[in-house]
Amino acid sequence: MEHYTVEQVAAQLGLHVKTVRNYVREGRLPAVRIGKRYRIAKEDLAAFTGLPVAAPAPARRAEVSSIVQIDGIARADMDRVSTMVLGALAGEPSGLRVEFVHDEERSHLKIIILGGLEETAQVLRIVDALVRE
């Protein structure tokens, strides 16, 4: 059975959250209280509105793919950059993927970054700071 929060119901009906809470408190809209929050069953909302209820739209998420190329970087410097970048990301569940490809013959490093916009921007700031040192 699918349930909605008061905020989701308010958004679907174009009402203020307080209005939906009042409907629940008055008993006009059936709901179950879980902790300090109400949950409204999809069927109860459909009966209340007299209309079939559409599922809420999934949250938007933007992702980016980036490749950073750094020329003139020796193996020791590549190790330092990769360690610093991965260390900064350790323990953060971001869904970010970062890979390092070093070409020792040409002395260049490619950093491949796949993930969310803010997480990628964070990695790019770290790489920028390391390259400027």
NORBELZI-V333031 format. One record per run of one state. SS is the DSSP state (H for helix, E for strand, L for the rest). FROM is the first residue (numbers start at 0). LEN is the number of residues. If there is no record, write none. Layout:
SS/FROM/LEN
SS/FROM/LEN
//
This chain:
L/0/2
E/2/3
H/5/8
L/13/3
H/16/10
L/26/5
E/31/3
L/34/2
E/36/5
H/41/8
L/49/13
E/62/9
L/71/3
H/74/15
L/89/7
E/96/7
L/103/4
E/107/9
H/116/16
L/132/1
//
